Amino acid sequence: MINEMLAIAWKDLQLLFKDKGSLAVLFLMPLILAPIMAAPTLTMRE
């Protein structure tokens, strides 16, 4: 069972690294979304 899960994870990683666009989105989306999500809390100071 664990070998099957590792095989699936390995295949997913191979597909991810072949597709450079998906790899870029994987790293850029958190960098874009973090300031957007933090902005409301930063502007509510009294």
N, CA, C and O atoms as CSV, one atom per row, in Angstrom:
chain,resi,resn,atom,element,x,y,z
A,1,MET,N,N,0.829,-1.197,0.000
A,1,MET,CA,C,0.000,0.000,0.000
A,1,MET,C,C,0.871,1.258,0.000
A,1,MET,O,O,0.619,2.196,-0.756
A,2,ILE,N,N,1.893,1.268,0.850
A,2,ILE,CA,C,2.765,2.442,0.907
A,2,ILE,C,C,3.539,2.592,-0.397
A,2,ILE,O,O,3.753,3.708,-0.871
A,3,ASN,N,N,3.959,1.467,-0.980
A,3,ASN,CA,C,4.680,1.535,-2.249
A,3,ASN,C,C,3.809,2.133,-3.348
A,3,ASN,O,O,4.301,2.878,-4.195
A,4,GLU,N,N,2.525,1.810,-3.337
A,4,GLU,CA,C,1.615,2.371,-4.336
A,4,GLU,C,C,1.456,3.872,-4.144
A,4,GLU,O,O,1.426,4.627,-5.116
A,5,MET,N,N,1.354,4.302,-2.896
A,5,MET,CA,C,1.222,5.739,-2.624
A,5,MET,C,C,2.493,6.480,-3.021
A,5,MET,O,O,2.424,7.577,-3.573
A,6,LEU,N,N,3.649,5.890,-2.744
A,6,LEU,CA,C,4.911,6.520,-3.134
A,6,LEU,C,C,5.048,6.585,-4.649
A,6,LEU,O,O,5.571,7.563,-5.183
A,7,ALA,N,N,4.584,5.557,-5.339
A,7,ALA,CA,C,4.642,5.558,-6.801
A,7,ALA,C,C,3.764,6.663,-7.375
A,7,ALA,O,O,4.156,7.335,-8.329
A,8,ILE,N,N,2.591,6.855,-6.805
A,8,ILE,CA,C,1.696,7.924,-7.264
A,8,ILE,C,C,2.313,9.288,-6.984
A,8,ILE,O,O,2.281,10.175,-7.837
A,9,ALA,N,N,2.877,9.457,-5.785
A,9,ALA,CA,C,3.509,10.735,-5.440
A,9,ALA,C,C,4.689,11.008,-6.360
A,9,ALA,O,O,4.873,12.142,-6.804
A,10,TRP,N,N,5.486,9.996,-6.654
A,10,TRP,CA,C,6.645,10.160,-7.536
A,10,TRP,C,C,6.191,10.565,-8.936
A,10,TRP,O,O,6.793,11.444,-9.552
A,11,LYS,N,N,5.141,9.936,-9.438
A,11,LYS,CA,C,4.631,10.276,-10.765
A,11,LYS,C,C,4.104,11.709,-10.794
A,11,LYS,O,O,4.332,12.437,-11.760
A,12,ASP,N,N,3.399,12.115,-9.738
A,12,ASP,CA,C,2.901,13.490,-9.665
A,12,ASP,C,C,4.050,14.494,-9.645
A,12,ASP,O,O,3.976,15.533,-10.301
A,13,LEU,N,N,5.102,14.194,-8.903
A,13,LEU,CA,C,6.256,15.098,-8.866
A,13,LEU,C,C,6.935,15.188,-10.223
A,13,LEU,O,O,7.363,16.267,-10.633
A,14,GLN,N,N,7.037,14.069,-10.918
A,14,GLN,CA,C,7.636,14.090,-12.251
A,14,GLN,C,C,6.811,14.956,-13.200
A,14,GLN,O,O,7.367,15.734,-13.976
A,15,LEU,N,N,5.489,14.823,-13.138
A,15,LEU,CA,C,4.627,15.646,-13.991
A,15,LEU,C,C,4.744,17.123,-13.639
A,15,LEU,O,O,4.743,17.979,-14.523
A,16,LEU,N,N,4.844,17.417,-12.351
A,16,LEU,CA,C,4.951,18.802,-11.907
A,16,LEU,C,C,6.235,19.442,-12.416
A,16,LEU,O,O,6.214,20.579,-12.887
A,17,PHE,N,N,7.348,18.729,-12.327
A,17,PHE,CA,C,8.620,19.307,-12.743
A,17,PHE,C,C,8.770,19.371,-14.255
A,17,PHE,O,O,9.589,20.144,-14.753
A,18,LYS,N,N,8.005,18.583,-14.996
A,18,LYS,CA,C,8.033,18.683,-16.455
A,18,LYS,C,C,7.306,19.935,-16.936
A,18,LYS,O,O,7.694,20.537,-17.937
A,19,ASP,N,N,6.259,20.321,-16.225
A,19,ASP,CA,C,5.446,21.469,-16.620
A,19,ASP,C,C,5.932,22.708,-15.865
A,19,ASP,O,O,5.591,22.903,-14.698
A,20,LYS,N,N,6.723,23.533,-16.529
A,20,LYS,CA,C,7.327,24.702,-15.876
A,20,LYS,C,C,6.284,25.736,-15.465
A,20,LYS,O,O,6.480,26.450,-14.481
A,21,GLY,N,N,5.191,25.827,-16.195
A,21,GLY,CA,C,4.135,26.772,-15.843
A,21,GLY,C,C,3.487,26.424,-14.513
A,21,GLY,O,O,3.250,27.302,-13.684
A,22,SER,N,N,3.204,25.155,-14.312
A,22,SER,CA,C,2.611,24.724,-13.041
A,22,SER,C,C,3.581,24.920,-11.892
A,22,SER,O,O,3.177,25.278,-10.785
A,23,LEU,N,N,4.839,24.692,-12.145
A,23,LEU,CA,C,5.850,24.875,-11.108
A,23,LEU,C,C,5.942,26.344,-10.711
A,23,LEU,O,O,6.084,26.660,-9.529
A,24,ALA,N,N,5.861,27.240,-11.686
A,24,ALA,CA,C,5.894,28.670,-11.388
A,24,ALA,C,C,4.662,29.088,-10.591
A,24,ALA,O,O,4.772,29.858,-9.637
A,25,VAL,N,N,3.499,28.589,-10.974
A,25,VAL,CA,C,2.267,28.920,-10.256
A,25,VAL,C,C,2.325,28.402,-8.827
A,25,VAL,O,O,1.848,29.063,-7.905
A,26,LEU,N,N,2.904,27.232,-8.644
A,26,LEU,CA,C,3.007,26.634,-7.314
A,26,LEU,C,C,3.770,27.544,-6.358
A,26,LEU,O,O,3.420,27.632,-5.181
A,27,PHE,N,N,4.803,28.220,-6.844
A,27,PHE,CA,C,5.596,29.087,-5.979
A,27,PHE,C,C,5.126,30.539,-5.975
A,27,PHE,O,O,5.296,31.233,-4.973
A,28,LEU,N,N,4.543,31.008,-7.065
A,28,LEU,CA,C,4.138,32.411,-7.146
A,28,LEU,C,C,2.796,32.703,-6.476
A,28,LEU,O,O,2.610,33.787,-5.924
A,29,MET,N,N,1.874,31.769,-6.516
A,29,MET,CA,C,0.553,32.030,-5.935
A,29,MET,C,C,0.607,32.349,-4.443
A,29,MET,O,O,-0.059,33.294,-4.021
A,30,PRO,N,N,1.359,31.617,-3.619
A,30,PRO,CA,C,1.430,32.010,-2.206
A,30,PRO,C,C,2.049,33.394,-2.012
A,30,PRO,O,O,1.651,34.134,-1.113
A,31,LEU,N,N,3.022,33.741,-2.856
A,31,LEU,CA,C,3.645,35.061,-2.745
A,31,LEU,C,C,2.671,36.169,-3.124
A,31,LEU,O,O,2.752,37.276,-2.591
A,32,ILE,N,N,1.766,35.887,-4.025
A,32,ILE,CA,C,0.773,36.877,-4.434
A,32,ILE,C,C,-0.378,36.945,-3.429
A,32,ILE,O,O,-0.853,38.029,-3.092
A,33,LEU,N,N,-0.819,35.783,-2.954
A,33,LEU,CA,C,-1.985,35.748,-2.071
A,33,LEU,C,C,-1.685,36.190,-0.640
A,33,LEU,O,O,-2.576,36.712,0.031
A,34,ALA,N,N,-0.478,35.999,-0.160
A,34,ALA,CA,C,-0.158,36.367,1.226
A,34,ALA,C,C,-0.374,37.856,1.491
A,34,ALA,O,O,-1.027,38.189,2.481
A,35,PRO,N,N,0.137,38.769,0.663
A,35,PRO,CA,C,-0.129,40.193,0.921
A,35,PRO,C,C,-1.602,40.565,0.769
A,35,PRO,O,O,-2.100,41.433,1.486
A,36,ILE,N,N,-2.293,39.917,-0.154
A,36,ILE,CA,C,-3.715,40.206,-0.340
A,36,ILE,C,C,-4.504,39.805,0.900
A,36,ILE,O,O,-5.388,40.541,1.339
A,37,MET,N,N,-4.193,38.652,1.461
A,37,MET,CA,C,-4.907,38.186,2.652
A,37,MET,C,C,-4.500,38.968,3.898
A,37,MET,O,O,-5.298,39.099,4.826
A,38,ALA,N,N,-3.284,39.485,3.937
A,38,ALA,CA,C,-2.812,40.221,5.109
A,38,ALA,C,C,-3.230,41.685,5.076
A,38,ALA,O,O,-3.250,42.335,6.121
A,39,ALA,N,N,-3.559,42.214,3.922
A,39,ALA,CA,C,-3.872,43.635,3.790
A,39,ALA,C,C,-5.007,44.104,4.699
A,39,ALA,O,O,-4.865,45.164,5.308
A,40,PRO,N,N,-6.102,43.397,4.827
A,40,PRO,CA,C,-7.176,43.892,5.712
A,40,PRO,C,C,-6.751,44.001,7.176
A,40,PRO,O,O,-7.212,44.900,7.879
A,41,THR,N,N,-5.901,43.127,7.638
A,41,THR,CA,C,-5.487,43.198,9.039
A,41,THR,C,C,-4.486,44.319,9.274
A,41,THR,O,O,-4.396,44.847,10.383
A,42,LEU,N,N,-3.742,44.683,8.257
A,42,LEU,CA,C,-2.756,45.751,8.414
A,42,LEU,C,C,-3.399,47.132,8.379
A,42,LEU,O,O,-2.867,48.074,8.967
A,43,THR,N,N,-4.524,47.265,7.707
A,43,THR,CA,C,-5.155,48.578,7.570
A,43,THR,C,C,-6.158,48.874,8.676
A,43,THR,O,O,-6.736,49.961,8.685
A,44,MET,N,N,-6.385,47.963,9.601
A,44,MET,CA,C,-7.403,48.155,10.627
A,44,MET,C,C,-6.797,48.598,11.962
A,44,MET,O,O,-7.365,48.317,13.018
A,45,ARG,N,N,-5.679,49.269,11.928
A,45,ARG,CA,C,-5.066,49.746,13.171
A,45,ARG,C,C,-5.762,51.007,13.653
A,45,ARG,O,O,-6.227,51.817,12.852
A,46,GLU,N,N,-5.830,51.165,14.968
A,46,GLU,CA,C,-6.478,52.361,15.526
A,46,GLU,C,C,-5.453,53.328,16.053
A,46,GLU,O,O,-5.810,54.391,16.560
